[in-house]
Amino acid sequence: METAVNRTGTEGKTWGGGNEPLKVSYGKMMMWFFILSDALTFSGFLAAYGFSRFKFINSWPIADEVFNHFPFLHGVDAPMYYVALMTFILIFSSVTMVLAVDAGHHLKKNKVILYMFLTIVGGLIFVGSQAWEWKNFIKGEYGAVETRGGNILQFVDADGHRVALKDVAIVDTHAERTRHERKNGLWFVKEPSLPSFTVNEIKNGFSAKTDLLIRTQILDEKGHKTILSREASLAKLNNEVTGVVEGANLHHNEYGSPLFADFFFFITGFHGFHVFSGVMINIVIFFNVLLGTYERRKSYEMVEKVGLYWHFVDLVWVFVFTFFYLV
């Protein structure tokens, strides 16, 4: 018995942490464990994206051409401007969270309320901006056509500027169109909705407008998409095109490889879910601050714990932003 007591005493001196390992509270330690596991999850997703992009490096969509919208500026080419603004807002919200945690350490309730409110507003703006970006990505802007092999062909003018399908097609007002369903054709094919134009309308319009060319999704040695000659454009359009693509979804993508859209929806959606969850948690903590819960406890550690989570989602966005938009 004496030996056991001595051994226990020695362990106590060696460990020295008591019920707070590393002098950190249980709640904060669990938050760090969660952040570590979530970081590994995001790392796996981004690594898979990186490998896929490397495999299709010569046909991967160009970010400047995909994310070139800005609210209320219709028809204006603003590559990456809105994404950069979203990133600034999210990073700024991380700064306000730091100020809220610091105010909590000094038991300054009113400053905690102010800075947490600004953090919540920043998070809501980011989530709303991401939803707007998704809408534009899904809807598309110019449209394209797809070949039998699944390659995307876009239309450009003589100067290399994109041309929308509505400016290419000659609409046949007398043609009757029927949405394809499994019951009236191939059993494994179903159209969710009719495209705005048929393949024949686009072929007829392209043949009539001699200043148009086709741009493939294959990149040249300078990183630009390859533009075919007029003769090669006509041959490819007449012999290989099977369908019209407008916008992006999990099966088709007017900007290039459908795999890009798959990763974009999954990774940015997963991160957006984290930001939305963080906003909801911050709102709960915000009301607790208003009610004076942490003032009575003489501790704002809960604000610090949600701050750790918020800094994590901000840091993850820096990597997502780099992988999808900058590289």
MOHU-V46178 format. One record per pair of residues at least 12 apart in sequence whose C-alpha atoms are under 8 Angstrom apart, sorted by the first residue. I is the first residue (numbers start at 0). GAP is how many residues later the second one is. If there is no record, write none. Layout:
BEGIN
i = (I,I)
gap = (GAP,GAP)
END
This chain:
BEGIN
i = (26,27,30,30,30,31,34,34,38,41,44,45,45,45,48,49,51,57,57,57,58,58,58,58,58,59,59,59,59,59,60,60,60,60,60,62,62,62,62,62,63,63,63,64,65,65,65,66,66,66,66,66,67,67,67,68,68,68,69,79,85,85,86,86,86,88,88,88,88,89,89,89,89,90,91,92,92,92,92,92,93,93,93,93,95,95,95,95,96,96,96,96,96,97,98,98,99,99,99,99,99,99,100,100,100,100,103,103,103,103,104,104,106,106,106,106,108,108,108,111,112,112,112,115,115,116,119,119,119,122,122,122,123,123,126,126,126,129,135,136,136,137,137,137,138,138,138,139,139,139,139,140,140,140,141,141,141,141,141,142,142,142,142,142,142,142,143,143,143,143,143,143,143,144,144,144,144,144,144,144,145,145,145,145,145,146,146,146,146,147,147,147,150,150,150,150,151,151,151,151,151,151,151,152,152,152,152,153,153,153,153,153,154,154,154,154,155,155,155,155,156,156,156,157,157,157,159,164,164,165,167,167,167,167,168,168,168,168,168,168,168,169,169,169,169,170,170,171,177,178,178,178,194,194,194,196,197,197,198,198,198,198,202,202,206,209,211,212,212,212,212,212,213,213,213,213,213,214,214,215,216,216,247,248,248,249,263,266,267,270,270,270,273,274,274,277,277,277,280,281,284,284)
gap = (278,277,274,277,278,276,274,277,277,274,222,221,274,277,214,273,207,160,161,162,158,159,160,197,198,157,158,196,197,200,156,194,195,196,199,16,17,261,262,263,15,16,261,14,13,71,189,12,13,16,66,70,12,13,14,12,13,67,12,245,40,43,230,231,234,33,34,36,37,32,33,36,224,223,30,25,26,27,29,30,25,216,217,220,19,20,22,23,18,19,22,210,213,209,13,16,12,13,14,15,16,203,199,202,203,206,195,196,197,199,194,195,188,191,192,193,180,183,186,177,173,176,177,166,170,169,159,162,163,152,153,156,152,155,145,148,149,142,111,110,111,109,110,111,107,108,109,106,107,108,114,23,105,106,20,21,22,23,104,21,22,101,102,103,104,111,20,21,100,101,102,110,111,54,96,97,98,99,100,109,95,96,97,98,99,93,94,95,96,92,93,94,65,66,105,106,64,65,101,102,103,104,105,61,62,63,64,60,61,62,63,100,57,58,59,60,56,57,58,59,54,55,56,53,54,55,67,32,37,31,34,37,38,41,28,32,33,34,35,36,37,31,32,34,35,26,30,29,16,12,14,15,49,50,51,47,45,46,42,43,44,45,34,35,27,20,18,14,15,16,17,20,13,14,15,16,19,12,13,12,38,39,13,12,13,12,60,53,52,42,45,46,39,35,38,28,31,32,25,24,17,18)
END
